[in-house]
Amino acid sequence: MAIAVGKTGGSITLVGMKDVPSSMAYDASRLFAKNVANLLELMTKDKKVQPDFEDEVVAGACLTHDGQIRHEPTAEAIAAGAAKKGKK
């Protein structure tokens, strides 16, 4: 399994699997592709990406948007880490 690491213009590092579908069994790859297509359909309106954050699936799949952390467990983990770092 190949891991891809990329840096954005800021201080964010992205780490993930490279070419996820080819590392899966055939049926799992098809199911993954269908799930991604369905998620993109939920987030697209008039051929533009327009996430509806009132939709439970879209809201749960989104980590950040417009510079804000939207995923509550991620926000809590970051806040807890910052609190620990501040106590040192």
C-alpha positions in Angstrom: 0.0 0.0 0.0 1.5 3.3 -1.0 1.1 6.4 1.2 0.9 9.8 -0.3 2.1 12.9 1.7 1.4 16.3 0.4 1.8 19.9 1.8 -0.6 22.7 1.1 0.4 26.4 0.8 0.0 26.7 4.6 1.1 24.5 7.4 -1.3 21.6 6.7 0.1 18.2 5.8 -2.2 15.7 4.0 -1.5 12.0 4.5 -3.5 9.3 2.9 -3.4 6.2 0.7 -2.4 6.6 -2.9 -4.9 5.2 -5.4 -7.3 3.8 -2.9 -9.6 1.9 -5.3 -6.8 -0.2 -6.8 -5.8 -1.4 -3.3 -9.3 -2.9 -2.7 -10.9 -6.0 -3.8 -13.1 -5.6 -7.0 -16.4 -5.5 -5.2 -15.1 -3.2 -2.5 -13.7 -0.9 -5.1 -17.1 -0.7 -6.9 -18.9 0.0 -3.7 -16.3 2.7 -2.7 -16.8 4.3 -6.1 -20.6 4.3 -5.8 -20.4 5.8 -2.3 -18.1 8.6 -3.5 -20.4 9.3 -6.5 -23.4 9.4 -4.2 -21.6 11.8 -1.8 -20.6 14.1 -4.6 -24.2 14.0 -5.9 -25.4 15.1 -2.5 -22.9 18.0 -2.5 -23.6 19.2 -6.0 -26.3 21.5 -7.2 -26.5 22.9 -10.8 -23.1 21.3 -11.6 -21.4 23.3 -8.7 -20.2 22.0 -5.4 -22.6 23.5 -2.9 -22.5 21.4 0.3 -25.8 21.4 2.3 -24.5 21.2 5.9 -28.0 20.5 7.1 -27.7 17.1 5.5 -26.4 14.6 8.1 -24.2 12.7 5.6 -22.6 15.9 4.2 -22.1 17.4 7.6 -20.5 14.2 8.9 -18.1 13.9 5.9 -16.8 17.5 6.1 -13.9 18.2 8.3 -13.3 21.9 7.4 -15.1 24.6 5.4 -14.2 28.3 4.9 -11.3 28.0 7.5 -13.6 26.6 10.2 -13.5 23.1 11.7 -17.0 21.7 11.1 -16.5 18.1 12.3 -17.2 18.2 16.0 -15.0 15.2 17.1 -12.1 16.8 15.2 -12.6 20.2 16.8 -12.8 18.5 20.2 -9.6 16.6 19.6 -7.7 19.7 18.4 -9.0 21.7 21.4 -7.9 18.9 23.8 -4.5 18.8 22.2 -4.1 22.6 22.4 -5.2 22.5 26.1 -2.6 19.9 26.9 0.1 21.9 25.0 -0.9 25.0 26.9 -0.4 23.3 30.3 3.2 22.5 29.7 
